[in-house]
Amino acid sequence: MKESRNLPIYKKAEEIFNALRTITDLFPEDNDYLQHLKSNLLEDSMVIMAKISGAEAAKLYDIKMENAAIIRKAARDIMVSGNNLDFFGFSDAKYYKIIRNLIEDFRLLFVDWVATFNPKHYIVDSWGLFNPPGVSPDYI
C-alpha cells in the first residue's frame, strides 16, 4: 500500500495547513471571531489530511468517496472563510489569496486522485450517496 504522506495531494494538504497556520498566527489575539475562525481553519485542514489517509487505507469505493466528500467540504469551507477577514479586522487579509491559490492547486490534484478510486470494489450504500455510477441503493 502506498504511504498516503508521500502522495502529491497529501503534500499539498500539508502545505495548506502550514500556510494557514502562518497566516492565522497573524490574527489579533483579542479578536474572538478571528480566533474562532483560526480554530476552524486549522481543524478543516487537519481533517483533509486525516481523510486522505482514511481514503487511502480503505479499499471500498463508497468509503473512499465518503472521505472525498468530507475533504471537498473542508476545502470549500477553507476557501470561503477568507471572504470576511477585512470586515472582521484582519489587516493582512490580502495574504489569504495564497490560501485560495493553494486550494485551487489542491482541487486539481483531488480530481485526479478521486479518478483513481476503483468503482468495482464496493458494497452497496443503502443511503444511495456513494455507490458507483449505475448502482442503485437497492441493488443486490
C-alpha positions in Angstrom: 0.0 0.0 0.0 1.2 3.5 -0.9 2.1 5.6 2.1 -0.5 8.4 2.0 2.0 11.0 3.2 4.0 10.5 0.0 1.1 11.4 -2.3 1.1 14.8 -4.0 -2.4 15.5 -2.7 -1.3 14.9 0.9 1.8 17.0 0.5 -0.4 19.8 -0.9 -2.7 19.4 2.1 0.3 19.8 4.4 1.3 22.9 2.5 -2.2 24.3 3.0 -2.1 23.6 6.7 1.3 25.2 7.1 0.3 28.3 5.2 -2.9 28.6 7.2 -1.0 28.3 10.4 1.4 31.0 9.3 -1.4 33.4 8.2 -3.8 32.7 11.1 -0.9 33.4 13.6 -1.2 37.0 12.4 -4.8 37.2 13.6 -5.1 39.6 16.5 -5.2 37.7 19.8 -8.0 39.9 21.2 -10.4 39.3 18.2 -12.7 36.4 19.3 -14.2 36.0 15.9 -10.8 35.6 14.2 -9.5 33.3 16.9 -12.6 31.1 16.5 -12.1 31.2 12.7 -8.4 30.2 13.2 -9.5 27.1 15.1 -12.0 26.2 12.3 -9.5 26.7 9.5 -6.8 24.7 11.2 -9.3 21.9 12.1 -10.6 21.8 8.5 -7.0 21.5 7.2 -6.3 18.7 9.6 -9.5 16.9 8.6 -8.3 17.0 5.0 -5.1 15.2 5.8 -6.8 12.7 8.0 -9.4 11.9 5.4 -6.8 11.5 2.7 -5.1 8.9 4.9 -8.5 7.3 5.6 -9.4 7.0 1.9 -6.0 5.6 1.1 -6.4 3.0 3.8 -9.8 1.9 2.6 -10.3 -0.4 -0.4 -14.1 0.1 -0.8 -15.3 2.7 -3.2 -18.1 4.0 -1.0 -15.7 4.6 1.9 -13.2 6.4 -0.4 -16.0 8.6 -1.8 -17.3 9.4 1.7 -13.9 10.6 2.7 -13.6 12.5 -0.6 -16.9 14.3 0.1 -15.7 15.3 3.6 -12.4 16.6 2.1 -14.2 18.6 -0.5 -16.5 20.2 2.2 -13.5 21.1 4.3 -11.5 22.5 1.4 -14.5 24.6 0.3 -15.0 25.9 3.8 -11.4 27.0 3.9 -11.8 28.7 0.5 -14.8 30.8 1.6 -13.7 31.5 5.1 -11.5 34.3 3.9 -14.4 36.3 2.5 -14.9 38.4 5.6 -11.4 38.8 7.0 -11.3 42.5 6.3 -14.7 43.1 7.8 -13.7 41.3 11.0 -10.5 43.3 11.5 -7.7 41.3 9.8 -5.5 44.0 8.3 -3.4 41.4 6.3 -6.4 39.8 4.6 -4.6 40.1 1.2 -2.4 37.1 2.2 -5.5 34.8 2.1 -5.1 34.8 -1.7 -2.2 32.4 -1.1 -4.6 30.0 0.6 -7.1 30.3 -2.3 -4.3 29.5 -4.8 -3.2 26.5 -2.8 -6.8 25.2 -2.6 -7.2 25.5 -6.4 -3.9 23.5 -6.8 -5.3 21.0 -4.3 -8.6 20.8 -6.2 -6.8 19.8 -9.4 -4.9 17.1 -7.5 -8.1 16.0 -5.9 -9.9 15.5 -9.2 -7.1 13.2 -10.4 -6.9 11.4 -7.1 -10.6 10.6 -7.0 -10.4 9.3 -10.6 -8.0 6.5 -9.2 -10.8 5.1 -7.0 -11.8 1.6 -8.2 -15.6 1.5 -8.6 -15.5 -2.3 -8.8 -14.5 -2.6 -5.1 -17.7 -1.6 -3.3 -20.5 -2.6 -1.1 -23.9 -1.1 -1.8 -24.5 2.1 0.0 -28.2 1.8 1.1 -28.3 5.6 1.5 -27.5 6.0 -2.2 -24.9 8.6 -1.9 -21.6 6.8 -2.6 -22.5 4.0 -4.9 -20.5 3.7 -8.1 -22.3 5.1 -11.2 -25.2 2.9 -12.2 -25.6 1.1 -8.8 -28.9 1.9 -7.0 -29.3 1.8 -3.3 -31.5 -1.4 -3.6 -29.0 -3.2 -5.9 -28.4 -6.9 -4.9 
